[in-house]
Amino acid sequence: MRDTLTRLEQTIAQRQGAVPDSSYVASLFAKGRGKIAQKVGEEATETIIAALSGDGQHVTAEAADLVFHLMILLRDVGVSFDDVLTELDRREGVSGLVEKATRK
């Protein structure tokens, strides 16, 4: 799983500075963080709708779109997926209620 995410992260990084009409990812970067964030929101909503329909295959497709767009947003703000995984590791074994109460 991590190999897939690493390859995707590398592809996104390569396309970040590319000519906007050379790829979808390059075009999103050219449109700016607001558009990228909007796409993450759209994909999150589509994932929720798919989940409510109960169609596992549709949920899988929408979740993949969500992770893909989230990774573009993370790259735009300078956060790696490893940073996210490290944070999840840090939270492991900690009650969600306790962890949330300790946030600043």
N, C-alpha and C positions, 0 to 999 in steps of 0.2 A: 504494500500500500504506500509506504513512504517513498518508494522509487517512482511511482506514478506522480505523486505530489511534487517530488524533486524535479522530475522532467518537465512537468507543467510549469513550475515556478521558473525554470531556466528558459523555457520558450517564451513565457510572458516577459521576462527580463530582456530577452533579445529583441522583442517586438516593441518595447517601450519607446525606443528612440527612432523607430522605423518611420518611413514615409506613411502618412495616415491612410492613403488608399491602397497600401500594400497588404494590410490584414485588418481583420475586425478588431483585434486587440490594439493595434497601432491607432486605429480610428477612435477607439474609446479613450486612449490616453490623450489624443489630440483634443478631444472634446472637454477634457478636464475632470477634476475630482467630483464635481457636482453630478455630472452625467454618469460617471462610474458608480457613485453611491446610489443614484436613482435606479440603475440597472440591478444593483444588489437588492434594493427594496422590491422591485418588480419580481425578481426571481424568488425572493422569500415569500411573497404573496402567492405566487404560482405554486410554490411547494406546499403551502398551507392548503390551498384549494385542492390540490392533488391528494393530499393526505385525507382531507374530509371526504373525498370521493371513494376512498378505500381501494384505489387502484395502485397496487404496489409498483408495477412497472412505470406508471406515470410519475409516482413519487420519486422513484429512482432517477428518472430523466430530469425532473425538475431540481432535485437535490444536486445532481451533477452540475447543472447550470448555475445553481446558487454558489456552490463551492468555487467553480470557475470564476465567476464574477467577483466573489469575495477575495480570491487570490489576486485579481487585478487591483482591487482597491487596497489590499494590504501592500502590494508592491508600490502603489502610488504614494502611500504614506510612509514607506520605508520600514515596514514590518515584515519579517519573513514568516513563513508558515511554521518553521522551527520555533520561532518566538511564541507562537500560539500554542504549539505542542508543549513547550517548556512550561507555559503558564498552566496548562491543563495538568501536567505532571505535578506542579506545585500544589494544585488544589486536590489532588487525589488523596482520599482518605479523610478529607475535611468536610464536615457537614455543610451543605449548601447554605443553610441558614447562618451558620457561623461565618463562613467565608464572605457572604454578602454583607454581614454586619461589620466586617473589618475593612471594607472598601472605603477609600477616601472620597 
